[in-house]
Amino acid sequence: MKWSEFKALLIGISPETPLGRIVSIRAEEDKEILKYFSREQLQIRSEWRKRQAVQRSKQDTTEALEQLRQAFVALAEK
């Protein structure tokens, strides 16, 4: 299955399905709603946010290293 087809199928997923519920838990940002999350919901959200933070950290590091490389190349050309 191509990504575009898979993505189209996921867009229509109901929040009443198990996958839909997990997606909505991971995406929730409203502090009022978060106050009423169960321990399990908070754990699902926390694990997802930790995973995203690690991935973002690696991406930030890669971008910073690339910027440094470009700066050194620019200095070497002068």
Residue pairs with C-beta under 8 A, 6 or more apart in sequence:
13 19
13 20
13 23
14 20
15 21
15 23
15 24
22 44
25 37
25 41
25 44
25 45
25 48
26 44
26 45
26 48
26 49
28 34
28 37
28 45
34 42
34 45
37 45
